């Protein structure tokens, strides 16, 4: 049982990390705040706690839905698998055809007050429709496929979010040079593509 819990948690960690490392406004904002050493703890906490809440909502909601209607597991598996495969294909497309200038940058408007940083971070997190697809629907559907181990999977995904945002915020001065290189993101996208397509294929096969 312990081995199963660890395996599910590691799978959740890998899935969460694959979903969260994509280039986006939220990651760029956390990186900028980290480089400037401004409201880093608040920004990291908002991002990580928000993801944890949404992941818990997805694991609990989708899990309860599947428990009430067992046949839904097939539907959830097919939908989640298809989404993962499409996500992986898009990541692979970015590797083969990178967007010119695609990289995180620390340039931008002044970070301003801590209150402004907090409000900006909250808006980027909770007003982004993709975050609900990634955490509530996708992670929730993948967790439901784990049955009784779905919470271990969810905890792993939440830890991935905490690890990523902490590393990005507090390691920003060390990471900014690397993450400013488009080639670094092509490598990451390649890993994301392989992970997503593999997991999506397995999910579709089980469904």
C-alpha positions, 0 to 999 in steps of 0.5 A, spaced: 500 500 500 505 504 501 508 503 495 502 505 491 501 511 495 508 513 493 507 511 486 501 515 485 504 521 489 510 521 484 505 521 478 501 527 481 508 530 482 510 529 475 503 531 472 503 537 476 510 539 474 509 538 467 502 542 467 505 548 470 512 549 467 509 552 461 511 559 459 505 564 461 504 571 465 503 567 472 510 564 471 513 571 468 510 575 474 513 570 479 520 571 476 520 578 476 518 579 483 523 574 485 529 578 481 526 584 484 526 581 491 519 584 492 513 581 495 516 574 494 513 570 499 506 573 498 506 571 491 509 564 492 504 563 497 498 565 493 500 561 487 501 555 491 495 555 495 491 557 490 493 551 486 492 546 492 485 549 493 483 548 486 487 541 485 483 539 492 476 541 489 478 537 482 480 531 486 474 531 491 469 533 485 471 529 480 472 523 485 465 524 488 462 524 481 465 518 479 463 514 485 456 516 484 456 514 477 462 509 476 460 509 468 463 516 468 470 514 469 470 512 462 468 518 460 472 522 464 478 518 462 477 519 455 476 526 456 482 527 460 486 522 455 484 526 449 486 533 453 493 530 455 494 528 448 492 535 445 496 538 450 502 534 449 502 535 441 501 543 442 508 542 446 511 538 441 509 543 436 512 549 440 519 545 440 519 544 432 516 551 431 518 555 437 515 562 437 520 568 436 522 571 442 519 565 446 522 566 453 520 569 460 523 576 461 524 580 467 522 586 464 516 590 465 512 595 469 515 596 476 512 592 481 509 597 485 506 596 492 506 589 496 498 590 495 498 591 488 503 585 487 498 581 491 492 583 487 495 582 480 497 575 482 490 573 485 488 576 478 493 572 474 491 566 478 483 566 479 481 569 472 485 565 468 481 560 465 486 555 463 488 554 471 481 551 472 482 546 466 489 544 468 487 543 476 480 542 477 478 538 470 485 535 468 488 533 475 481 531 477 480 526 472 487 523 472 486 523 480 479 519 479 483 514 475 487 512 481 481 510 485 483 510 492 489 513 491 487 519 488 488 524 494 496 521 494 496 523 486 493 530 488 498 531 494 503 530 489 500 535 484 500 540 489 507 539 492 509 540 484 506 547 484 509 549 491 516 546 489 516 550 482 513 557 485 518 556 490 524 555 486 522 560 481 521 566 486 527 564 491 531 562 485 529 567 480 536 571 480 539 564 479 534 562 474 533 568 470 539 567 465 537 560 464 529 562 463 531 567 458 533 563 453 528 560 448 532 553 448 531 552 455 524 552 454 524 548 448 527 542 452 522 543 457 517 543 452 520 536 449 519 533 456 512 536 457 510 533 450 513 526 452 510 526 459 503 528 456 502 524 450 505 518 454 500 519 460 494 521 455 495 514 451 495 510 457 489 514 460 485 512 453 487 505 453 485 504 460 478 508 459 
